Amino acid sequence: MGRKSLLLGETNSGKTHFTFHFLCHILERKNCEPTDISVLDFAPPRIKRQNSAIAGTLGEFFRESNNLSASQANLLNSVHWLERDSSAPGIHTFPKILAPRFFARSAQDVLKACCVNFIITEKQLSYYLLHPTKVLIVNDVGIYLHLGGLRLLTKVLALPQTSLLNAYFGTTLLEDQGSYISRREGIMLSLLAKSLDTYLCADFLPNT
């Protein structure tokens, strides 16, 4: 608590898993009230590929967690999940976040998906700017940075006392149909990392 951190890692490196358990941990420790926590879930829904799956929202982790007690589930339900907040006009009318690099066949397809995502994520960030909380969690901030800049994000990150952001950072998703979003994402995350405590998911894996 009291730190502003960025967690980076490859696909399937455990970023969302770690972030979800961080959320559960601060609720269990009662470091703050559930209503003092905002979650901005920018990740696309889970995509299954052969014997594995990538992406996935924090909401999916919540719904699929079989070992949560009723009290834990109630605490999580009380958190300010911005995407489902009925007091945020218009957010629910937008499509779900898309995975730009997965189903696109051209640079135009990639950029169209990024435009959809930018509208959704910028609206959520702008809403948080007007309704800040003590703790902010952002799942897959790289989705915003495909087209978004650091100006709005910097304003948002100045508001919470504690924040945890995660993002894909690696080589498995470099193919972007010539749209250059992968290069831009890497550059923007490198710039963002300079202003946050930055960690790699590999740092949390047990030695083998």
C-alpha positions as CSV (number, residue, x, y, z in Angstrom):
1,M,0.0,0.0,0.0
2,G,1.1,3.6,-0.6
3,R,3.0,2.7,-3.8
4,K,2.3,3.2,-7.5
5,S,3.3,0.1,-9.4
6,L,3.4,-1.3,-12.9
7,L,3.5,-5.1,-13.5
8,L,4.8,-6.2,-16.9
9,G,5.0,-9.6,-18.4
10,E,4.5,-11.9,-21.4
11,T,1.3,-13.5,-22.3
12,N,0.4,-16.2,-19.7
13,S,2.9,-14.9,-17.2
14,G,0.4,-14.4,-14.4
15,K,-0.2,-10.6,-14.6
16,T,-4.0,-10.8,-14.1
17,H,-3.7,-13.6,-11.6
18,F,-1.3,-11.6,-9.5
19,T,-3.4,-8.5,-9.8
20,F,-6.6,-10.3,-8.7
21,H,-4.9,-11.7,-5.7
22,F,-3.5,-8.3,-4.8
23,L,-7.1,-7.0,-4.8
24,C,-8.2,-9.9,-2.6
25,H,-5.2,-9.3,-0.3
26,I,-5.9,-5.7,0.4
27,L,-9.6,-6.5,1.0
28,E,-8.7,-9.3,3.5
29,R,-6.2,-7.1,5.3
30,K,-8.8,-4.4,5.5
31,N,-6.3,-1.8,4.4
32,C,-9.2,0.2,3.1
33,E,-12.9,0.0,2.5
34,P,-14.1,-1.9,-0.7
35,T,-15.7,1.3,-1.9
36,D,-12.3,3.0,-1.7
37,I,-11.1,0.8,-4.6
38,S,-11.7,1.4,-8.3
39,V,-11.0,-1.3,-10.9
40,L,-10.6,-0.4,-14.5
41,D,-10.6,-3.6,-16.5
42,F,-9.2,-2.9,-19.9
43,A,-8.4,-6.5,-20.9
44,P,-10.3,-8.4,-23.6
45,P,-12.3,-11.4,-22.6
46,R,-10.2,-14.6,-22.4
47,I,-9.2,-16.1,-25.7
48,K,-8.6,-19.9,-26.0
49,R,-5.8,-21.1,-28.2
50,Q,-5.1,-24.8,-28.5
51,N,-4.2,-26.0,-25.0
52,S,-3.9,-22.5,-23.5
53,A,-5.7,-19.3,-23.1
54,I,-4.6,-15.7,-23.1
55,A,-6.0,-12.3,-22.0
56,G,-8.9,-12.4,-19.6
57,T,-10.6,-9.9,-17.4
58,L,-10.4,-9.5,-13.7
59,G,-14.2,-10.0,-13.7
60,E,-13.6,-13.5,-15.2
61,F,-11.1,-14.3,-12.5
62,F,-13.7,-13.2,-9.9
63,R,-16.6,-15.2,-11.4
64,E,-14.4,-18.4,-11.8
65,S,-12.8,-18.3,-8.4
66,N,-14.2,-21.4,-6.6
67,N,-12.3,-20.9,-3.4
68,L,-13.8,-17.6,-2.4
69,S,-15.8,-17.5,0.8
70,A,-19.2,-15.7,0.8
71,S,-17.6,-12.8,2.8
72,Q,-14.8,-12.4,0.3
73,A,-17.3,-12.4,-2.6
74,N,-19.3,-9.8,-0.9
75,L,-16.2,-7.6,-0.4
76,L,-15.3,-8.0,-4.1
77,N,-18.8,-7.1,-5.1
78,S,-18.6,-3.9,-3.1
79,V,-15.5,-2.7,-5.0
80,H,-16.0,0.1,-7.5
81,W,-15.9,-2.0,-10.8
82,L,-16.1,1.0,-13.1
83,E,-17.3,-1.0,-16.2
84,R,-20.5,-2.1,-14.5
85,D,-21.1,1.1,-12.5
86,S,-24.6,2.2,-13.5
87,S,-23.8,5.8,-12.4
88,A,-21.3,6.1,-15.3
89,P,-23.6,7.1,-18.2
90,G,-22.9,5.5,-21.5
91,I,-20.2,3.1,-20.6
92,H,-22.4,0.0,-20.9
93,T,-23.5,1.0,-24.4
94,F,-20.1,0.4,-25.8
95,P,-18.9,-3.0,-27.2
96,K,-16.6,-5.1,-25.1
97,I,-12.9,-4.6,-25.3
98,L,-11.4,-6.2,-28.4
99,A,-8.1,-8.1,-28.9
100,P,-6.7,-6.1,-31.8
101,R,-3.9,-8.5,-32.9
102,F,-5.8,-11.7,-32.8
103,F,-8.6,-11.7,-35.4
104,A,-7.4,-8.9,-37.6
105,R,-6.4,-9.6,-41.2
106,S,-5.0,-6.1,-42.0
107,A,-3.6,-3.0,-40.4
108,Q,-7.0,-1.4,-40.9
109,D,-8.7,-4.2,-38.9
110,V,-6.2,-3.7,-36.1
111,L,-6.7,0.1,-36.0
112,K,-10.5,-0.2,-36.1
113,A,-10.3,-2.5,-33.0
114,C,-7.9,0.0,-31.3
115,C,-10.3,2.8,-32.0
116,V,-13.2,0.9,-30.3
117,N,-10.9,0.2,-27.3
118,F,-9.7,3.7,-27.1
119,I,-13.3,5.1,-26.8
120,I,-14.1,2.6,-24.0
121,T,-10.9,3.0,-22.0
122,E,-10.6,6.8,-22.3
123,K,-14.2,7.1,-21.1
124,Q,-13.4,5.0,-18.0
125,L,-10.2,7.0,-17.3
126,S,-12.1,10.3,-17.6
127,Y,-14.8,9.0,-15.3
128,Y,-12.2,8.1,-12.7
129,L,-10.7,11.5,-13.0
130,L,-14.0,12.9,-11.8
131,H,-14.6,10.2,-9.2
132,P,-11.3,9.2,-7.7
133,T,-10.7,6.6,-5.0
134,K,-7.8,5.9,-2.7
135,V,-6.9,2.7,-4.6
136,L,-6.8,2.2,-8.3
137,I,-6.3,-1.0,-10.2
138,V,-5.9,-1.1,-14.0
139,N,-5.9,-4.4,-15.8
140,D,-4.1,-4.3,-19.2
141,V,-3.3,-0.6,-19.4
142,G,-1.5,-1.4,-22.7
143,I,-4.8,-1.6,-24.5
144,Y,-5.3,2.1,-23.8
145,L,-1.8,2.9,-24.9
146,H,-2.3,1.4,-28.4
147,L,-3.7,4.9,-29.3
148,G,-3.9,6.8,-26.0
149,G,-1.2,9.0,-24.6
150,L,0.3,9.6,-21.2
151,R,-1.3,12.9,-20.4
152,L,-4.6,11.7,-19.2
153,L,-3.1,8.6,-17.6
154,T,-0.6,10.8,-15.7
155,K,-3.5,12.9,-14.3
156,V,-5.4,9.8,-13.3
157,L,-2.4,8.3,-11.5
158,A,-1.8,11.5,-9.5
159,L,-5.1,10.9,-7.7
160,P,-4.9,7.5,-5.8
161,Q,-2.7,6.8,-2.8
162,T,-2.1,3.3,-4.1
163,S,-2.2,2.0,-7.7
164,L,-1.4,-1.2,-9.5
165,L,-1.4,-1.4,-13.2
166,N,-0.4,-4.4,-15.4
167,A,0.3,-4.7,-19.0
168,Y,1.6,-7.2,-21.7
169,F,5.3,-6.5,-22.4
170,G,7.1,-9.1,-24.5
171,T,7.6,-10.6,-27.9
172,T,4.7,-13.1,-28.4
173,L,2.3,-10.4,-29.8
174,L,4.6,-8.5,-32.0
175,E,2.7,-9.4,-35.2
176,D,0.3,-6.5,-35.7
177,Q,-0.4,-6.5,-39.5
178,G,1.8,-3.6,-40.1
179,S,-0.2,-1.2,-37.9
180,Y,2.8,-0.5,-35.6
181,I,0.7,-0.7,-32.4
182,S,3.0,-3.2,-30.9
183,R,6.0,-0.8,-31.3
184,R,3.9,2.1,-29.9
185,E,2.7,0.0,-27.0
186,G,6.3,-0.9,-26.0
187,I,7.5,2.7,-26.3
188,M,4.6,4.1,-24.2
189,L,5.0,1.4,-21.5
190,S,8.7,2.1,-21.3
191,L,7.9,5.8,-20.7
192,L,5.2,5.0,-18.2
193,A,7.6,2.7,-16.3
194,K,9.9,5.6,-15.6
195,S,7.3,7.2,-13.3
196,L,6.2,4.0,-11.5
197,D,7.7,1.2,-9.4
198,T,8.0,-1.4,-12.2
199,Y,8.2,-5.2,-11.8
200,L,8.3,-8.1,-14.2
201,C,6.0,-11.1,-13.6
202,A,9.0,-13.4,-13.8
203,D,10.3,-11.9,-10.6
204,F,7.4,-13.5,-8.8
205,L,7.7,-17.0,-10.2
206,P,9.3,-19.7,-8.0
207,N,12.8,-20.8,-9.0
208,T,12.8,-24.1,-10.9
